[in-house]
Amino acid sequence: MDIIIGRSLDDLEKYGLKGSIFIGKEYIKMENALSLANTVYLDVNLPHLILIAGKRGQGKSYTLASIFESLSDLEKDLLNNFSGLIFDTMGIFWTMKFPNYRDAELLEKWGLKPKSIKNCRIIVPKGLLDEYRNINIPIDDVFQLNPADLSGIEWVLTFNLDPTSNIALYIQKIIKRMKENNNGYSIQDIISYTEKLDIDSNMKNAITTYFENADSWGLFSEKAESIRNLTKPGYINILDISLYTAITGGWSIKNLVIGLISKKIFYQRLIYRKVEELEEIYISKELGTREFPLIWIAIDEAHEALPNDSITPATEPLIQIIREGRQPGITLVLATQQPGKMHTDVITQSDIVISHRVTAERDLKSLNEIMKNFTAQDIDIYMNDNLPKKKGAALILDDKSERIYPVQMKPRVSWHGGSDPTLIRKRLWLEG
């Protein structure tokens, strides 16, 4: 019997398998032996909040990419109304453009073949384009952010400043004045305005230094393109922001990108959801392709964007999507190796949890908070009883059916860029 995670019985009767994607197979236990049985699908017809957890090396990033591979293979009528956006914080998802010949034998056992994902786009910050090209990353497009879209507090959080400090208060006042006096402006305009202020020279120099550093990130332009460039329908749009890791405060920059783009997507979907509802009311009008697609947003290492003990530039926009994103049609997929460090809203609001093995006490405690809604048994005990110690094995907690499924996630058809580097470098799959 097929299993569709996240789908109600009513929708199962109404749609069958349509609007679902293949993600794995269920483990069943007969006496002391575990074997793979039922095919497991994931509902993609409705919006979800999906948490993927697992300690390092257990397959969380692999699972995230595997899900988006299946999304890229949706039926054409569904694919045209969908857009996937992966914030690639670690630089590992660009390899979706290449087939997974390494696991050809394993794929054959699953009835799959190695293939590249043709409808995926790699998008990088415009100012870092040459650096990506120098390491031969295949680039499809570039993006920039408009500095006028940022609030004062967003700049303060990006610069890792105490919001109550004098310099933070000055920056917020400066941005407020810029917004009042200009329809649009560049970072150089902010610097020029600051230099004309009658304030302490040390304070002035400190503020201009922060904005000069921001200008060097290659991220900002007052002529930045529309958000539509990052949400092309029918595509997995991969926003590679991994090179900011090498810059001091790199995660603040990544979180700024995540936060600002997520905020824009939420606003656009909110508007177009009203348009769609009007189309549905006037039933004589044919329902065609959406003007702005339903969005699946994915974030790897999500505990860095949504920590439970601090605020980042991504916190407010992501919390808004977690709490209100269902109505406008936004699915959020958060992958983390430290669920115990995640914002409490992620733990309490996730309707689907895919948990690979975790061992840290804090992470187990966090997942047990979710687990207690399904069973009195602790998650580590349940895993040991129902899952093999194998990479890709996971428990799926489905709030819709209020059930737990032990699952082996499907192998990837495209190349996995997140595997650990090894000292021995051999293409073993080419050897006879």
C-alpha positions as CSV (number, residue, x, y, z in Angstrom):
1,M,0.0,0.0,0.0
2,D,1.4,3.4,-1.0
3,I,1.9,6.0,1.7
4,I,1.6,9.8,1.0
5,I,3.1,11.9,3.7
6,G,1.2,15.1,4.5
7,R,-2.0,14.1,2.7
8,S,-5.4,13.7,4.4
9,L,-7.7,10.7,3.7
10,D,-10.1,13.0,1.9
11,D,-7.4,14.4,-0.4
12,L,-6.1,10.8,-0.9
13,E,-9.6,9.8,-2.2
14,K,-9.9,13.0,-4.3
15,Y,-6.4,13.1,-5.9
16,G,-4.8,9.7,-5.5
17,L,-1.1,10.0,-6.3
18,K,-1.5,13.2,-8.3
19,G,0.4,16.2,-6.7
20,S,2.7,13.9,-4.8
21,I,6.4,13.0,-5.3
22,F,8.4,9.8,-4.7
23,I,10.8,10.1,-1.7
24,G,11.5,6.6,-0.4
25,K,10.4,3.2,0.8
26,E,9.0,2.2,4.2
27,Y,10.9,-0.2,6.5
28,I,8.8,-3.0,7.9
29,K,9.9,-5.3,10.7
30,M,9.3,-9.1,10.5
31,E,10.6,-10.8,13.6
32,N,14.1,-9.2,13.9
33,A,14.6,-8.4,10.3
34,L,14.0,-5.1,8.6
35,S,13.1,-4.9,4.9
36,L,11.8,-2.3,2.5
37,A,8.2,-2.5,1.5
38,N,5.7,0.3,0.8
39,T,6.5,3.1,-1.5
40,V,6.5,6.5,0.2
41,Y,5.4,9.7,-1.4
42,L,5.3,13.3,-0.2
43,D,2.2,15.6,-0.8
44,V,3.2,18.7,-2.7
45,N,-0.4,19.9,-3.4
46,L,-0.6,21.8,-0.2
47,P,2.0,24.0,1.6
48,H,4.0,22.4,4.4
49,L,6.6,23.2,7.0
50,I,9.2,20.4,6.8
51,L,12.0,19.9,9.2
52,I,14.9,17.7,8.1
53,A,17.2,16.8,11.0
54,G,20.3,14.6,11.3
55,K,23.8,14.7,12.6
56,R,26.7,15.2,10.3
57,G,27.0,12.6,7.6
58,Q,23.6,11.0,8.1
59,G,22.1,12.5,4.9
60,K,20.0,15.6,5.7
61,S,21.4,17.7,2.8
62,Y,21.2,14.6,0.6
63,T,17.5,14.2,1.5
64,L,16.8,17.8,0.9
65,A,18.3,17.6,-2.7
66,S,16.5,14.2,-3.3
67,I,13.2,15.8,-2.5
68,F,13.9,18.7,-4.9
69,E,15.0,16.3,-7.6
70,S,11.5,14.7,-7.4
71,L,9.9,18.2,-7.5
72,S,11.7,19.0,-10.7
73,D,10.1,15.9,-12.3
74,L,6.5,16.9,-11.6
75,E,3.9,16.6,-14.3
76,K,4.0,19.6,-16.7
77,D,0.7,21.2,-15.6
78,L,1.9,21.2,-11.9
79,L,5.5,22.1,-12.7
80,N,4.4,25.3,-14.4
81,N,2.7,26.5,-11.3
82,F,5.6,25.7,-9.0
83,S,9.0,27.2,-8.3
84,G,11.7,25.9,-6.0
85,L,14.3,28.1,-4.3
86,I,17.2,26.6,-2.5
87,F,19.4,29.0,-0.4
88,D,22.7,27.1,-0.9
89,T,24.7,28.3,2.1
90,M,27.4,25.6,1.8
91,G,27.9,25.5,-1.9
92,I,26.8,21.8,-2.5
93,F,23.7,21.9,-4.6
94,W,25.2,23.1,-7.9
95,T,26.1,19.5,-8.6
96,M,22.4,18.8,-9.4
97,K,23.4,19.7,-12.9
98,F,25.4,16.5,-13.2
99,P,24.3,12.8,-13.2
100,N,25.0,10.5,-10.3
101,Y,27.1,7.8,-12.1
102,R,28.8,7.1,-8.8
103,D,25.6,5.3,-7.5
104,A,24.4,3.8,-10.8
105,E,24.1,0.3,-9.3
106,L,22.1,1.4,-6.3
107,L,19.9,3.5,-8.5
108,E,19.2,0.5,-10.7
109,K,18.0,-1.4,-7.7
110,W,15.5,1.4,-7.1
111,G,14.3,1.5,-10.7
112,L,16.1,4.8,-11.3
113,K,18.9,6.0,-13.6
114,P,21.6,8.7,-13.1
115,K,20.6,12.0,-14.7
116,S,21.2,15.7,-14.5
117,I,18.5,18.0,-13.4
118,K,17.9,20.0,-16.6
119,N,15.5,22.5,-15.1
120,C,17.7,23.8,-12.3
121,R,19.4,27.2,-12.4
122,I,22.5,28.2,-10.5
123,I,22.3,31.9,-9.4
124,V,25.1,33.8,-7.7
125,P,25.8,37.3,-6.4
126,K,26.8,39.5,-9.3
127,G,29.8,40.9,-7.6
128,L,31.2,37.4,-7.0
129,L,30.6,36.1,-10.5
130,D,34.2,36.0,-11.5
131,E,35.2,34.0,-8.4
132,Y,32.6,31.4,-9.2
133,R,33.7,31.2,-12.8
134,N,37.3,30.8,-11.7
135,I,36.4,27.5,-10.0
136,N,34.3,26.4,-13.0
137,I,30.9,26.4,-11.3
138,P,28.2,26.4,-14.0
139,I,26.3,29.7,-13.6
140,D,23.0,30.5,-15.2
141,D,22.3,33.9,-13.7
142,V,23.2,36.5,-11.2
143,F,21.3,38.5,-8.5
144,Q,21.6,41.6,-6.5
145,L,19.7,43.2,-3.7
146,N,18.4,46.8,-3.6
147,P,19.8,48.6,-0.5
148,A,16.7,50.7,-0.3
149,D,14.7,47.6,0.5
150,L,16.6,47.2,3.8
151,S,15.3,48.7,7.1
152,G,17.7,50.3,9.6
153,I,17.4,47.3,12.0
154,E,18.2,44.9,9.2
155,W,21.5,46.8,8.6
156,V,22.2,46.7,12.3
157,L,21.6,43.0,12.6
158,T,23.7,42.3,9.4
159,F,26.6,44.3,10.9
160,N,26.2,42.3,14.2
161,L,25.7,45.4,16.2
162,D,23.8,45.7,19.5
163,P,20.5,47.4,18.5
164,T,20.7,49.6,21.6
165,S,24.2,50.9,20.9
166,N,24.9,54.4,19.8
167,I,26.2,53.4,16.4
168,A,23.1,51.2,15.8
169,L,20.8,54.1,16.7
170,Y,22.7,56.4,14.3
171,I,22.5,53.9,11.5
172,Q,18.7,53.5,12.0
173,K,18.3,57.3,11.9
174,I,20.4,57.6,8.8
175,I,18.4,54.9,6.9
176,K,15.1,56.5,8.1
177,R,16.2,59.8,6.6
178,M,17.4,58.1,3.3
179,K,13.9,56.5,2.9
180,E,12.1,59.8,3.6
181,N,14.2,61.8,1.2
182,N,14.8,59.3,-1.7
183,N,12.7,56.9,-3.8
184,G,15.8,54.8,-4.3
185,Y,19.5,55.0,-3.3
186,S,22.8,53.1,-3.5
187,I,25.2,52.3,-0.7
188,Q,27.4,55.1,-2.0
189,D,24.5,57.5,-1.4
190,I,24.3,56.3,2.2
191,I,28.0,56.9,2.6
192,S,27.8,60.3,1.1
193,Y,24.9,61.3,3.3
194,T,26.7,60.1,6.4
195,E,29.9,62.0,5.5
196,K,27.9,65.2,5.5
197,L,26.4,64.7,9.0
198,D,27.6,66.9,11.8
199,I,28.4,64.1,14.2
200,D,31.5,62.8,16.0
201,S,34.2,62.0,13.5
202,N,35.0,58.6,15.0
203,M,31.3,57.7,14.9
204,K,31.1,58.9,11.3
205,N,34.2,56.9,10.3
206,A,32.8,53.8,11.9
207,I,29.5,54.0,10.1
208,T,31.1,54.7,6.7
209,T,33.4,51.8,7.2
210,Y,30.5,49.4,7.8
211,F,28.8,50.5,4.6
212,E,32.0,50.4,2.6
213,N,32.5,46.8,3.7
214,A,28.9,46.1,2.7
215,D,29.6,47.7,-0.7
216,S,32.5,45.2,-1.2
217,W,30.2,42.2,-0.9
218,G,29.2,42.5,-4.5
219,L,25.6,42.2,-3.4
220,F,23.9,45.5,-3.7
221,S,22.6,47.7,-6.6
222,E,19.8,50.3,-6.7
223,K,19.0,48.6,-10.1
224,A,18.5,45.2,-8.7
225,E,16.1,43.0,-10.7
226,S,12.7,41.8,-9.7
227,I,12.2,38.8,-7.3
228,R,10.7,37.0,-10.3
229,N,14.2,36.4,-11.6
230,L,14.8,34.1,-8.6
231,T,11.5,32.3,-8.7
232,K,11.3,31.1,-12.3
233,P,8.3,28.8,-12.7
234,G,9.1,25.1,-13.4
235,Y,12.7,25.4,-12.1
236,I,14.7,24.6,-9.1
237,N,16.5,27.9,-8.5
238,I,19.7,27.5,-6.5
239,L,21.0,30.7,-4.9
240,D,24.6,29.9,-4.1
241,I,25.8,32.3,-1.4
242,S,28.4,29.9,0.0
243,L,31.4,32.2,-0.8
244,Y,30.4,34.6,1.9
245,T,31.6,32.0,4.3
246,A,35.1,33.4,3.7
247,I,34.1,36.9,4.8
248,T,34.0,38.0,8.4
249,G,30.4,37.8,9.6
250,G,29.6,35.6,6.6
251,W,26.5,34.1,8.1
252,S,25.1,37.6,8.8
253,I,25.4,38.3,5.0
254,K,23.8,35.0,4.1
255,N,21.0,35.6,6.5
256,L,20.4,39.1,5.1
257,V,20.0,37.5,1.6
258,I,17.7,34.8,3.0
259,G,15.6,37.3,5.0
260,L,15.2,40.0,2.4
261,I,14.3,37.5,-0.5
262,S,11.9,35.5,1.8
263,K,10.2,38.7,2.8
264,K,9.7,39.7,-0.9
265,I,8.4,36.3,-1.8
266,F,5.9,36.3,1.1
267,Y,4.6,39.7,0.0
268,Q,4.3,38.7,-3.6
269,R,2.5,35.5,-2.8
270,L,0.1,37.4,-0.5
271,I,-0.9,39.7,-3.3
272,Y,-1.2,37.0,-6.0
273,R,-3.2,34.7,-3.7
274,K,-5.9,37.3,-3.7
275,V,-5.8,37.3,-7.5
276,E,-6.1,33.5,-7.5
277,E,-9.0,33.5,-5.1
278,L,-10.9,36.0,-7.4
279,E,-10.2,33.6,-10.3
280,E,-11.6,30.7,-8.3
281,I,-14.7,32.8,-7.3
282,Y,-15.5,33.6,-10.9
283,I,-15.7,30.0,-12.0
284,S,-16.4,30.9,-15.6
285,K,-12.8,32.0,-16.0
286,E,-10.5,29.2,-16.9
287,L,-7.8,28.5,-14.3
288,G,-4.5,28.5,-16.0
289,T,-0.9,29.1,-15.1
290,R,-0.3,31.2,-12.0
291,E,1.1,34.7,-12.5
292,F,3.4,34.1,-9.5
293,P,4.1,30.4,-8.7
294,L,3.6,28.5,-5.5
295,I,7.0,28.5,-3.8
296,W,9.1,25.9,-2.1
297,I,11.9,27.5,-0.1
298,A,14.7,25.4,1.3
299,I,17.5,26.4,3.7
300,D,20.4,24.2,4.6
301,E,22.1,24.7,8.0
302,A,18.9,26.4,9.0
303,H,19.8,26.7,12.7
304,E,22.2,29.5,11.6
305,A,19.3,31.5,10.1
306,L,16.7,30.7,12.8
307,P,18.6,30.2,16.1
308,N,16.6,29.9,19.4
309,D,18.9,32.2,21.3
310,S,19.4,35.3,19.1
311,I,17.9,37.3,16.2
312,T,19.3,37.3,12.7
313,P,18.3,39.3,9.6
314,A,16.4,36.2,8.5
315,T,14.5,35.6,11.8
316,E,11.4,37.9,11.3
317,P,10.7,37.0,7.6
318,L,11.1,33.3,8.2
319,I,9.0,33.3,11.4
320,Q,6.3,35.1,9.4
321,I,6.4,32.4,6.7
322,I,6.2,29.7,9.4
323,R,3.2,31.3,11.1
324,E,1.4,32.7,8.0
325,G,2.9,31.1,4.9
326,R,0.3,28.4,4.5
327,Q,-2.4,30.8,3.2
328,P,-0.3,32.4,0.4
329,G,1.0,29.0,-0.6
330,I,4.7,28.9,0.6
331,T,6.3,25.6,1.7
332,L,9.4,26.0,3.9
333,V,12.0,23.1,4.1
334,L,14.6,23.6,6.9
335,A,17.6,21.2,7.1
336,T,19.7,21.2,10.2
337,Q,22.3,19.0,12.1
338,Q,21.4,20.8,15.3
339,P,17.6,20.8,15.8
340,G,18.1,21.7,19.5
341,K,19.4,25.1,18.4
342,M,16.4,25.9,16.2
343,H,13.8,28.5,17.0
344,T,10.9,27.0,19.0
345,D,8.4,27.9,16.3
346,V,10.1,25.4,13.9
347,I,9.8,22.6,16.5
348,T,6.2,23.4,17.4
349,Q,4.8,24.3,13.9
350,S,6.4,21.6,11.6
351,D,3.8,19.4,10.2
352,I,6.4,17.0,8.6
353,V,9.6,16.0,10.3
354,I,12.2,13.8,8.6
355,S,14.7,12.8,11.2
356,H,17.9,11.0,10.4
357,R,20.0,9.9,13.4
358,V,20.9,12.4,16.0
359,T,22.9,11.8,19.2
360,A,23.5,15.1,21.0
361,E,21.3,15.3,24.1
362,R,19.9,18.8,23.2
363,D,18.9,17.6,19.8
364,L,17.2,14.4,21.1
365,K,15.3,16.5,23.6
366,S,14.1,18.9,20.9
367,L,12.9,16.0,18.7
368,N,11.3,14.2,21.6
369,E,9.1,17.3,22.1
370,I,7.6,16.5,18.7
371,M,7.7,12.8,19.2
372,K,5.5,12.8,22.3
373,N,2.6,13.8,20.1
374,F,2.9,10.4,18.4
375,T,4.2,8.0,21.0
376,A,5.5,7.8,24.5
377,Q,8.7,6.2,23.3
378,D,11.9,8.4,23.0
379,I,13.1,9.0,19.4
380,D,16.5,7.3,19.9
381,I,14.9,4.1,21.2
382,Y,12.3,4.1,18.4
383,M,15.1,4.6,15.8
384,N,17.1,1.7,17.2
385,D,14.1,-0.6,17.1
386,N,12.8,0.4,13.6
387,L,15.7,1.7,11.5
388,P,19.0,0.1,10.4
389,K,22.2,2.1,11.1
390,K,22.4,3.1,7.5
391,K,22.9,6.5,5.8
392,G,19.6,7.8,4.4
393,A,17.5,5.9,6.9
394,A,15.0,8.2,8.7
395,L,11.9,8.5,10.8
396,I,9.2,10.6,9.2
397,L,6.7,12.1,11.6
398,D,3.5,13.0,9.8
399,D,1.2,15.4,11.6
400,K,-1.6,14.8,9.1
401,S,-1.9,11.1,9.7
402,E,-0.5,11.3,13.2
403,R,1.8,8.4,12.4
404,I,5.5,7.7,12.4
405,Y,7.1,6.0,9.3
406,P,10.5,4.4,9.3
407,V,11.8,5.1,5.8
408,Q,14.8,4.7,3.6
409,M,15.0,7.9,1.5
410,K,15.5,7.4,-2.2
411,P,19.0,7.7,-3.6
412,R,19.8,10.8,-5.7
413,V,19.8,10.6,-9.4
414,S,22.0,13.7,-9.7
415,W,25.5,14.1,-8.2
416,H,25.7,14.7,-4.5
417,G,28.1,17.6,-3.7
418,G,27.9,17.3,0.1
419,S,29.8,14.0,0.6
420,D,32.9,14.1,2.8
421,P,36.2,14.4,0.9
422,T,38.5,11.4,1.2
423,L,42.2,11.0,1.1
424,I,41.9,8.1,-1.4
425,R,40.7,9.6,-4.7
426,K,39.5,6.9,-7.1
427,R,36.5,6.7,-9.4
428,L,35.5,3.3,-8.0
429,W,32.3,3.2,-10.0
430,L,34.4,3.0,-13.2
431,E,36.3,0.0,-12.1
432,G,35.2,-3.4,-13.2
